[in-house]
Amino acid sequence: MRCSAARHRYLCEPKVYRFVLPRHLLDPTAIRTSCSTPLAIIGPVLLAALTGLMAGSAVDARAQSTAWDALLSNSYWYVPQENLLAYKTSGTSFTEPAPMSVSDQTLWSLGTATNGVFTGTATATFRPTSHPFIQISSTTTISPGVVTEGGQIRMRFVSSSGAQTIGIGQMRTIDGAEFMEMQMITGNESALVTHWAYMATYDPNTFVPPSLFPDGTLLSQEWKWTEGSTWRLQSDELFGAGGAGTFTITDYRNGYFWGPGSGPASTAYADFTEIGSITPEGNVLFNVLAGGTLTSLTGHITGTGLDGRMVLRSYNGTDFGTEGYATVVALSVPEIDPAGMGSVLALVTGALGLLERRRLRVKLAA
Protein backbone atom coordinates (compact mmCIF):
# COMPACT_ATOMS: atom_id res chain seq x y z
CA MET A 1 0.00 0.00 0.00
CA ARG A 2 1.41 3.36 -0.97
CA CYS A 3 1.11 6.20 1.49
CA SER A 4 -1.15 9.19 0.97
CA ALA A 5 -1.16 12.24 3.19
CA ALA A 6 -4.91 11.97 3.57
CA ARG A 7 -5.02 8.41 4.87
CA HIS A 8 -1.63 8.05 6.53
CA ARG A 9 -0.70 11.52 7.68
CA TYR A 10 1.41 10.24 10.55
CA LEU A 11 3.76 8.55 8.11
CA CYS A 12 3.72 11.11 5.34
CA GLU A 13 3.80 14.36 7.27
CA PRO A 14 6.31 15.25 9.98
CA LYS A 15 6.55 11.52 10.66
CA VAL A 16 6.01 11.29 14.30
CA TYR A 17 5.29 8.08 16.10
CA ARG A 18 6.04 4.56 14.80
CA PHE A 19 5.97 1.03 16.06
CA VAL A 20 6.89 -2.56 15.42
CA LEU A 21 5.03 -5.76 15.01
CA PRO A 22 4.78 -8.31 17.78
CA ARG A 23 7.02 -11.27 17.10
CA HIS A 24 8.40 -14.55 18.36
CA LEU A 25 10.49 -13.15 21.20
CA LEU A 26 10.21 -16.33 23.18
CA ASP A 27 10.19 -19.81 21.73
CA PRO A 28 6.63 -19.54 20.39
CA THR A 29 4.96 -22.55 21.98
CA ALA A 30 1.31 -22.89 21.13
CA ILE A 31 -0.85 -19.91 21.98
CA ARG A 32 -4.08 -20.85 23.69
CA THR A 33 -7.19 -19.33 22.18
CA SER A 34 -10.86 -19.68 22.87
CA CYS A 35 -12.34 -18.26 19.70
CA SER A 36 -12.39 -19.02 16.02
CA THR A 37 -15.09 -16.49 15.16
CA PRO A 38 -15.37 -12.73 15.55
CA LEU A 39 -14.80 -11.45 19.07
CA ALA A 40 -15.97 -8.10 20.30
CA ILE A 41 -16.23 -4.36 19.78
CA ILE A 42 -14.47 -1.99 22.13
CA GLY A 43 -15.11 1.56 22.96
CA PRO A 44 -14.00 4.89 22.06
CA VAL A 45 -15.43 3.43 18.98
CA LEU A 46 -12.49 1.76 17.29
CA LEU A 47 -13.54 1.18 13.75
CA ALA A 48 -11.11 -1.59 13.00
CA ALA A 49 -9.83 -1.52 9.48
CA LEU A 50 -9.25 -5.20 9.27
CA THR A 51 -5.95 -5.56 7.48
CA GLY A 52 -5.23 -9.16 8.42
CA LEU A 53 -4.96 -11.85 5.81
CA MET A 54 -6.91 -15.07 5.89
CA ALA A 55 -4.71 -17.97 6.97
CA GLY A 56 -3.70 -21.13 5.16
CA SER A 57 -3.98 -21.86 1.47
CA ALA A 58 -6.50 -19.07 0.99
CA VAL A 59 -3.79 -16.50 1.71
CA ASP A 60 -1.20 -18.19 -0.46
CA ALA A 61 -3.70 -18.43 -3.29
CA ARG A 62 -4.35 -14.68 -3.18
CA ALA A 63 -0.67 -13.82 -3.31
CA GLN A 64 -0.35 -13.77 -7.10
CA SER A 65 1.29 -10.37 -7.48
CA THR A 66 4.95 -9.77 -8.23
CA ALA A 67 4.72 -6.15 -7.00
CA TRP A 68 6.91 -6.81 -3.95
CA ASP A 69 9.16 -9.61 -5.22
CA ALA A 70 12.15 -7.40 -6.04
CA LEU A 71 12.05 -5.71 -2.64
CA LEU A 72 11.66 -8.95 -0.69
CA SER A 73 14.00 -11.28 -2.59
CA ASN A 74 17.29 -12.01 -0.80
CA SER A 75 16.74 -9.11 1.60
CA TYR A 76 17.54 -8.45 5.25
CA TRP A 77 15.26 -6.66 7.73
CA TYR A 78 15.75 -5.27 11.23
CA VAL A 79 13.90 -3.31 13.93
CA PRO A 80 14.86 0.41 14.05
CA GLN A 81 15.91 1.59 17.50
CA GLU A 82 12.73 3.58 18.20
CA ASN A 83 10.71 0.42 17.60
CA LEU A 84 12.64 -1.96 19.85
CA LEU A 85 10.23 -1.67 22.79
CA ALA A 86 8.12 -4.77 23.47
CA TYR A 87 6.30 -6.05 26.55
CA LYS A 88 6.55 -9.38 28.34
CA THR A 89 3.73 -10.51 30.64
CA SER A 90 2.61 -13.44 32.71
CA GLY A 91 0.75 -16.16 30.84
CA THR A 92 -2.22 -15.80 33.21
CA SER A 93 -2.63 -12.02 33.64
CA PHE A 94 -1.64 -8.94 31.67
CA THR A 95 -1.69 -6.69 34.74
CA GLU A 96 -0.45 -8.75 37.72
CA PRO A 97 2.48 -8.50 37.70
CA ALA A 98 2.67 -5.39 35.55
CA PRO A 99 3.99 -5.86 31.99
CA MET A 100 7.80 -5.82 31.83
CA SER A 101 9.43 -3.71 29.11
CA VAL A 102 12.06 -5.41 26.98
CA SER A 103 14.10 -4.50 23.93
CA ASP A 104 13.35 -6.84 21.03
CA GLN A 105 15.66 -6.88 18.03
CA THR A 106 14.35 -9.30 15.42
CA LEU A 107 16.34 -9.89 12.25
CA TRP A 108 14.92 -11.46 9.10
CA SER A 109 16.89 -13.06 6.29
CA LEU A 110 14.58 -13.69 3.33
CA GLY A 111 15.11 -15.86 0.28
CA THR A 112 13.68 -15.46 -3.21
CA ALA A 113 10.12 -14.15 -3.38
CA THR A 114 7.84 -15.48 -6.11
CA ASN A 115 4.37 -13.99 -6.63
CA GLY A 116 4.58 -12.45 -3.17
CA VAL A 117 5.43 -15.74 -1.41
CA PHE A 118 8.80 -16.19 0.33
CA THR A 119 10.65 -18.15 3.02
CA GLY A 120 13.53 -17.29 5.31
CA THR A 121 14.77 -17.27 8.88
CA ALA A 122 14.14 -14.96 11.83
CA THR A 123 16.30 -14.47 14.90
CA ALA A 124 14.82 -12.60 17.86
CA THR A 125 16.92 -11.31 20.76
CA PHE A 126 15.32 -9.55 23.69
CA ARG A 127 16.80 -7.84 26.73
CA PRO A 128 14.86 -6.81 29.86
CA THR A 129 14.98 -3.05 30.31
CA SER A 130 15.89 -3.53 33.97
CA HIS A 131 18.76 -5.91 33.09
CA PRO A 132 19.94 -4.91 29.59
CA PHE A 133 23.03 -7.12 29.72
CA ILE A 134 20.85 -10.24 29.89
CA GLN A 135 19.74 -11.48 26.49
CA ILE A 136 17.60 -14.37 25.30
CA SER A 137 17.61 -15.38 21.65
CA SER A 138 15.61 -17.77 19.52
CA THR A 139 15.61 -18.63 15.82
CA THR A 140 12.57 -19.63 13.78
CA THR A 141 11.87 -20.47 10.16
CA ILE A 142 9.62 -18.23 8.09
CA SER A 143 7.50 -20.77 6.25
CA PRO A 144 5.98 -19.10 4.41
CA GLY A 145 5.59 -15.35 4.30
CA VAL A 146 3.06 -13.70 1.99
CA VAL A 147 2.58 -10.13 0.77
CA THR A 148 -0.49 -9.40 -1.37
CA GLU A 149 -0.59 -6.85 -4.17
CA GLY A 150 -2.15 -4.36 -1.76
CA GLY A 151 0.72 -4.84 0.69
CA GLN A 152 -1.04 -6.96 3.33
CA ILE A 153 1.42 -9.21 5.13
CA ARG A 154 1.11 -12.59 6.79
CA MET A 155 4.15 -14.49 8.05
CA ARG A 156 4.25 -17.91 9.71
CA PHE A 157 7.17 -18.40 12.13
CA VAL A 158 7.89 -22.05 12.97
CA SER A 159 10.14 -23.03 15.89
CA SER A 160 12.35 -26.12 16.07
CA SER A 161 9.60 -27.80 18.11
CA GLY A 162 7.06 -27.17 15.35
CA ALA A 163 5.12 -24.51 17.26
CA GLN A 164 3.80 -21.74 15.03
CA THR A 165 3.30 -18.01 15.48
CA ILE A 166 1.59 -15.83 12.88
CA GLY A 167 2.60 -12.21 12.36
CA ILE A 168 0.35 -9.81 10.45
CA GLY A 169 1.05 -6.42 9.00
CA GLN A 170 1.05 -3.95 6.12
CA MET A 171 3.66 -2.54 3.76
CA ARG A 172 4.17 1.19 4.37
CA THR A 173 6.01 3.77 2.29
CA ILE A 174 7.80 6.47 4.33
CA ASP A 175 9.96 9.12 2.64
CA GLY A 176 10.18 6.88 -0.40
CA ALA A 177 11.45 3.89 1.62
CA GLU A 178 9.45 0.69 2.16
CA PHE A 179 8.79 -0.69 5.65
CA MET A 180 6.96 -3.80 6.85
CA GLU A 181 4.72 -2.69 9.72
CA MET A 182 4.03 -5.71 11.93
CA GLN A 183 2.06 -6.65 15.06
CA MET A 184 1.88 -9.90 17.03
CA ILE A 185 1.72 -11.71 20.35
CA THR A 186 3.45 -14.99 21.15
CA GLY A 187 4.30 -17.23 24.09
CA ASN A 188 2.82 -19.92 26.31
CA GLU A 189 1.28 -20.57 29.74
CA SER A 190 4.37 -19.17 31.45
CA ALA A 191 4.92 -15.92 29.56
CA LEU A 192 3.67 -13.90 26.61
CA VAL A 193 5.40 -11.18 24.60
CA THR A 194 3.71 -8.60 22.37
CA HIS A 195 5.51 -6.34 19.91
CA TRP A 196 4.77 -3.98 17.03
CA ALA A 197 7.28 -2.27 14.73
CA TYR A 198 8.25 -0.94 11.33
CA MET A 199 10.76 -3.43 9.93
CA ALA A 200 13.42 -1.78 7.74
CA THR A 201 15.87 -3.21 5.23
CA TYR A 202 19.61 -3.17 5.87
CA ASP A 203 22.92 -4.50 4.59
CA PRO A 204 24.47 -6.85 7.20
CA ASN A 205 27.91 -6.19 5.72
CA THR A 206 27.84 -2.48 6.51
CA PHE A 207 25.29 -1.93 9.28
CA VAL A 208 24.97 -3.28 12.83
CA PRO A 209 21.34 -3.20 14.05
CA PRO A 210 20.75 -1.55 17.46
CA SER A 211 19.97 -3.72 20.48
CA LEU A 212 18.52 -1.43 23.18
CA PHE A 213 15.42 0.72 23.21
CA PRO A 214 16.24 4.35 24.15
CA ASP A 215 14.28 4.88 27.36
CA GLY A 216 12.22 8.04 27.18
CA THR A 217 11.40 7.68 23.50
CA LEU A 218 7.71 8.30 22.87
CA LEU A 219 6.13 6.87 19.72
CA SER A 220 2.60 6.34 18.40
CA GLN A 221 1.33 9.10 20.68
CA GLU A 222 -1.71 9.67 18.45
CA TRP A 223 -3.67 7.33 20.71
CA LYS A 224 -2.27 8.49 24.06
CA TRP A 225 -5.73 9.91 24.81
CA THR A 226 -7.00 6.36 25.42
CA GLU A 227 -5.05 6.14 28.70
CA GLY A 228 -7.51 6.24 31.59
CA SER A 229 -10.49 5.58 29.31
CA THR A 230 -13.24 2.98 29.90
CA TRP A 231 -14.86 1.06 27.06
CA ARG A 232 -17.90 -1.09 26.42
CA LEU A 233 -17.07 -4.40 24.74
CA GLN A 234 -19.95 -6.26 23.08
CA SER A 235 -19.48 -9.85 21.97
CA ASP A 236 -22.01 -12.68 21.74
CA GLU A 237 -19.15 -15.17 21.52
CA LEU A 238 -17.46 -14.02 24.72
CA PHE A 239 -20.43 -13.05 26.84
CA GLY A 240 -23.40 -14.86 25.32
CA ALA A 241 -26.25 -13.47 23.19
CA GLY A 242 -26.48 -9.73 23.71
CA GLY A 243 -23.76 -9.92 26.33
CA ALA A 244 -21.34 -7.08 26.98
CA GLY A 245 -18.51 -6.21 29.32
CA THR A 246 -16.32 -3.21 30.08
CA PHE A 247 -12.59 -2.65 30.26
CA THR A 248 -10.30 0.18 31.24
CA ILE A 249 -7.04 1.22 29.63
CA THR A 250 -5.05 2.07 32.73
CA ASP A 251 -1.69 2.41 30.98
CA TYR A 252 -0.52 3.51 27.54
CA ARG A 253 3.06 3.73 26.27
CA ASN A 254 4.50 3.92 22.76
CA GLY A 255 1.42 2.43 21.19
CA TYR A 256 0.95 -0.31 23.82
CA PHE A 257 -2.01 -0.36 26.22
CA TRP A 258 -3.25 -2.62 29.01
CA GLY A 259 -5.68 -2.85 31.92
CA PRO A 260 -8.48 -4.88 33.60
CA GLY A 261 -11.96 -5.75 32.40
CA SER A 262 -15.13 -7.53 33.51
CA GLY A 263 -18.06 -9.30 31.86
CA PRO A 264 -21.30 -10.99 32.98
CA ALA A 265 -20.77 -12.95 36.20
CA SER A 266 -22.13 -16.13 34.60
CA THR A 267 -19.42 -16.28 31.92
CA ALA A 268 -15.78 -17.37 31.85
CA TYR A 269 -14.97 -13.71 31.19
CA ALA A 270 -16.42 -12.34 34.42
CA ASP A 271 -12.92 -11.01 35.08
CA PHE A 272 -10.25 -10.57 32.44
CA THR A 273 -7.21 -8.46 31.55
CA GLU A 274 -6.28 -6.96 28.19
CA ILE A 275 -3.12 -5.84 26.43
CA GLY A 276 -2.57 -4.68 22.90
CA SER A 277 -1.00 -2.23 20.49
CA ILE A 278 -2.20 0.55 18.21
CA THR A 279 -0.08 1.67 15.28
CA PRO A 280 0.01 5.33 14.18
CA GLU A 281 -2.38 4.44 11.34
CA GLY A 282 -4.83 2.92 13.84
CA ASN A 283 -4.29 -0.81 13.30
CA VAL A 284 -5.20 -2.61 16.52
CA LEU A 285 -4.07 -5.91 18.03
CA PHE A 286 -6.30 -6.54 21.07
CA ASN A 287 -5.65 -9.50 23.40
CA VAL A 288 -7.79 -10.79 26.27
CA LEU A 289 -6.69 -13.20 29.03
CA ALA A 290 -9.32 -14.92 31.18
CA GLY A 291 -8.70 -18.03 33.26
CA GLY A 292 -5.41 -18.61 31.47
CA THR A 293 -7.09 -18.56 28.03
CA LEU A 294 -5.85 -16.09 25.42
CA THR A 295 -8.20 -14.59 22.84
CA SER A 296 -6.72 -12.24 20.24
CA LEU A 297 -8.54 -9.76 18.00
CA THR A 298 -7.37 -7.50 15.21
CA GLY A 299 -8.98 -4.46 13.66
CA HIS A 300 -8.81 -0.69 13.52
CA ILE A 301 -9.52 2.33 15.72
CA THR A 302 -10.98 5.64 14.56
CA GLY A 303 -12.14 8.83 16.19
CA THR A 304 -11.02 10.59 19.34
CA GLY A 305 -12.49 10.68 22.82
CA LEU A 306 -16.13 9.63 23.10
CA ASP A 307 -16.51 9.26 19.33
CA GLY A 308 -13.71 6.68 19.29
CA ARG A 309 -14.60 3.23 17.98
CA MET A 310 -13.00 -0.15 17.36
CA VAL A 311 -14.39 -2.90 15.15
CA LEU A 312 -12.51 -6.17 15.56
CA ARG A 313 -12.35 -9.74 14.37
CA SER A 314 -10.87 -12.73 16.13
CA TYR A 315 -7.27 -13.71 15.47
CA ASN A 316 -6.05 -16.91 17.09
CA GLY A 317 -2.53 -16.80 15.75
CA THR A 318 -3.28 -18.98 12.75
CA ASP A 319 -6.64 -17.79 11.39
CA PHE A 320 -9.09 -14.88 11.34
CA GLY A 321 -12.75 -14.86 12.22
CA THR A 322 -15.64 -12.92 10.71
CA GLU A 323 -15.58 -9.13 10.57
CA GLY A 324 -17.37 -7.42 13.45
CA TYR A 325 -16.77 -10.24 15.87
CA ALA A 326 -16.54 -7.59 18.54
CA THR A 327 -17.55 -3.97 18.83
CA VAL A 328 -16.05 -1.47 21.25
CA VAL A 329 -17.23 2.02 22.15
CA ALA A 330 -15.89 4.50 24.68
CA LEU A 331 -17.86 5.11 27.86
CA SER A 332 -15.58 7.67 29.46
CA VAL A 333 -12.38 9.44 28.44
CA PRO A 334 -10.24 11.70 30.66
CA GLU A 335 -10.39 15.39 29.80
CA ILE A 336 -7.22 16.98 28.42
CA ASP A 337 -5.65 19.39 30.87
CA PRO A 338 -4.84 22.62 28.97
CA ALA A 339 -1.97 23.18 31.39
CA GLY A 340 -0.36 20.04 30.04
CA MET A 341 -0.28 21.18 26.40
CA GLY A 342 3.28 22.43 26.84
CA SER A 343 4.34 18.87 27.58
CA VAL A 344 2.51 17.66 24.51
CA LEU A 345 4.36 20.17 22.33
CA ALA A 346 7.63 19.09 23.89
CA LEU A 347 6.85 15.46 23.06
CA VAL A 348 6.09 16.37 19.44
CA THR A 349 9.35 18.31 19.18
CA GLY A 350 11.23 15.35 20.64
CA ALA A 351 9.51 12.99 18.22
CA LEU A 352 10.54 15.13 15.25
CA GLY A 353 14.13 15.03 16.45
CA LEU A 354 13.94 11.24 16.67
CA LEU A 355 12.55 11.16 13.15
CA GLU A 356 15.51 13.08 11.78
CA ARG A 357 17.93 10.67 13.48
CA ARG A 358 15.94 7.75 12.15
CA ARG A 359 16.06 9.13 8.61
CA LEU A 360 19.83 9.37 8.91
CA ARG A 361 20.09 5.77 10.14
CA VAL A 362 17.89 4.54 7.30
CA LYS A 363 20.16 6.30 4.78
CA LEU A 364 23.28 4.85 6.39
CA ALA A 365 21.76 1.37 6.37
CA ALA A 366 20.66 1.61 2.76
N, C-alpha and C positions, 0 to 999 in steps of 0.2 A: 504494500500500500504506500503510495507516495503521499507526502505530507502537504497539506494545504493550510494556510494561515487561519482559515475559517474553522476548520474542524480540529486542528491540532496546534492551537496557538502556543501551547507551552513548549512545543518542540521547535516551532518555526520562528517565534518571536524571541526576545531576549530569553533564550532557553534557560529556564530556571530549574525546576526540580525533576530529577530522574530516578529511576529505580530498576532493580534487577529481578529476574525471575527466580522463583523458588526452585531449588535443585536438590540433588542427591547428596546432601552434606554428610549424612551418615549412611552406612550400608543400608540401602533402601529395602528393608524387609517389609513384607506385605502390609499395606495400609488397610486398616479395618474400616469398612464403610457400612452404612445401614440402608443406603438408598440407591436405587438404580433409575429413579424417575425424578422429575423436577422437585426441588425442595421448597424454598420459601421466598417471600418478598420482605425486604427490610427497609426501615424507614429513614430519615429524610429521603424521600422517594428516590431510590437508586435505580434508574432505568437502565438495567444492564444490557449493554450492547454485547451480545453474546458472540465473542470472537473465537470460541473454542472450535476445534475440529472434531468431527465424529471419529470414534476410534475404529481400529481394525481395518479390514480390507476396504471399507467404504472410504476411509481417508486416502489410502493409497491409490484407490481407483480415481479419485478426484484430482490427484496430483499429476496432471498431464501437461503442465506448462514448463517450458524451458526458461522462463523469465529470470529465474534465480540461479540457474545451473552454473553460470560463469563465476558468480560471486561465491557460491558455496563450495565448488569443487577444489579439493586439496587446499583448504583454507584452515586458519587457526583463529580461535576466538577466546577472549578473556573478559573478565569483569573489571571495568574502570574503577578507580579507587573510590569515587563517591558512591558507587553502587555495592560496595563490599558488605555493607551491613545486612545481617540476617538475624533471625531469632530462633533460639532453641528452647523448647518447653518440655514439661513432663508429658508422658503419654496418656495421662488421666485427667489433667486439668491445664488449661491455658493461663490460669491466673494464680494458682497456688502450687508451687512457688511461682513468683513473677517470671515472665519470659527473660531469658539470659541473652544479651547481645553477643554476637560472634562476628568475626570477619570471615567471609566465605569467598575464596578465590577459586573459581571453577574454570578450567581450561578445556577447550574442545579442539580436537584434531579431526577434521572431516576428510573423507575420501571423495571420490568422483560422484557428482550429483547428476542424475539422469531423470528428466521430466519431473524435477522437484523432489526426487527421492534420493536419500543419501545414507551412508553409515559412517561410523567413526568411533572415537573413544573420548571419554570425559574423565578428568581427574579433578576431584574436589578436595580442597584443603581448608579447614576452618580452624580459627584460633579464638578462644574465649577472650572477650574484651578485658576481663579482669586478670587474665593470665596469658598475655599475647605470645609468650615464648613457648606455650604448649600448642602443638598442632596435631590434628587428626586428619588423615588423608584416606581417600578411597577412590578406586578406579572402576568405571562401568563402561559397558559397550553401548553405543548408540545404534539401535537396531529395530526399526529404522528411524530416520527423521524425515519429515515431509513438510514442504512449503508449497502452498497453493499459489495459483497465479495472482490472487489478491493479497498474498503475503501472510496468510494465516499459517501458524507453525504448530506442529505437533511432533514431539520427540519422545521416543521410548528408550529409557535407560535401564539396562539389564545388568544386575550384579553377578558376581561369580557363583552365587547361590541360586541364581535364576529369578530372584525377586525383581519386580519391575516397578518403575516409577515413570509417570507420564508428565512431561512438561509442556505447557501450552503458551503461545505467544503470538506476536505480530511483528512483521518487518516494519521498521520505521526509518524514514530518511531525515537526517539532521545535518544541516549545513552541507548538503550534498553527499554525506557519508551514510552508508547503510548500517543499521543496528538491528539486532534481534532482541526485541523486548520480551522477557520471559517471566512467568510466575509459576510457583509450585509449592507443594508441601510434601514431605517425605519422612519416613521413620517407622517406628514400631511401638509396642506397648510400653517400652521404657522411655523413649524420647522421640520428639518430633522436631523438625526444622523447617521453617518456611523462609522463602527468599524470593525477591523480585529484582530484576536488573536489566539494563541495556547491555547486551553482549556486543563487544567491538572486535574487529579483526586486528591482527598484529602479525609481525614477522618474528618468530622465536629466535632468529639469528641476530637480531639487532635490538630487541626490546625485552626487558624483564618485567613481567606484570607485577603490580603492587600486591602486598599481602595483608596490609592492615587498614581498616577503616579509620579515617581521620575523625576522631571524636569531636563533636561540635558541629559537624556538617549537617545541614538541614536541607533535605530534598523532598520533592512531591508535597510541598506545603499547601498546594491548592485545596486539599481536603482537611487541613488542620482544624477547620471549624467543626468537624465531627466529634472532636474530643469533648467529652462531657455530655454528649447527646444521648437521648433514649429513643429507641425505635420499636415499632410494632412489626412483628414478623408473622405473616400468615402462611400456613402450609398444611394442607389436608394430610399430606404424607407423614409429617412429623407429629402433628397434634390431633389428627382425626378430622373428620368432615367439619368444615367451618372453624376449625381450631386455630388459635393464634397465641403467640407468646410475645414477650418483650425482651429487649437486651439493651445494655448500656455500653457505650464506648468510653471506658474510663481513661484509656491512654492512647496517644497517637504520636508516632515518631517516624519521620522519613518515609511516609507512605504506609507504615504498619499500624494496625489498631488491634486492641483486645479489650475484653471485659466479661462480665457475668450476664446471664440471661435466665429466664424462667418461662415455663409453659404450663398447660393445664396439669393439675396435681395427679390426674389419672393416667398420665402418659410417661414414657421413659424419659421424656425431655422436661420433666417438672423443674429440674435444675440443670443448667448447662453453662459452658463457657465458650467464648468465640475468640478467634484470632484471624487476621487476614491482612491483605495488602490492597492498596488502591494506587494505580499508576497515574501519572500526570494527566493522561488522556481519559481516565475514569474507568479503566478495566479493573474489575474486582475479583479477588479470590477470597471467598468467605468460608471459614471452616468452623464446625461446631463439634464439641466433645461433650458427650453425655454418657455416664456409666462406662467409660472406657471405649466408647464407640465413636469413631470419627466419621463425620459427614461433610463433604466438601461441595461447595457451590461456586459457580463462576458466572459473571455477568458484567453489568455496567452501572455506574452511578451518574446521575445528572442532578442539576439544580443546586441550590444552596439553602442552608437553614431549613425552615419548615416546608419548603417546596422540594426538598431533596427526595430522591427516589431511587431504589434499586430493584431491578428485575433480574432474577437469577434462575439458573438451571443446575441440576445436580451434576457433580463431577467426582467420580469415585476413584480417580487416578488412572483408569483405563477406558472409561466411556463417559458419555454425556447423556443426561436425561432430556426430557421435553422442555421447551422454552416456557418460562413462567411458572416453573416448579415452586417458586417462592416469590412472595412480594413483600417489600419492606418500605415502610413510610415513617418519617420522623414524627415523634410525639412531642419532644422538647429539645431545644438547642440553646446552649448558653449564649447570652448576649455578648457582643463584642464591646470591650471596654475602650472608648475613644482614647483614654490615656495611654493605652498600650500600642497605639498605632505607630509610635516612634520605633518600637521594637520590631514591628512588622516591616517597616521600611529598612531597618538595619538588616533584617534577615534577607530581604530581597537584594540589597546591595551586596551582602556576603555571597548570596547564591550566584549573582552575576560574576563576581570575582572567581568563584569556583568554576563557572562555565568557561571563562577565558583560559584558566589553567588546563581544563579538560580539553579544550580545543587544541591547545599546544601539544598535550600528550598524544592526542589522536594523530596530529600531523607527524610527530616524531615516530609514532608506531607504524605509520603508513609505509 
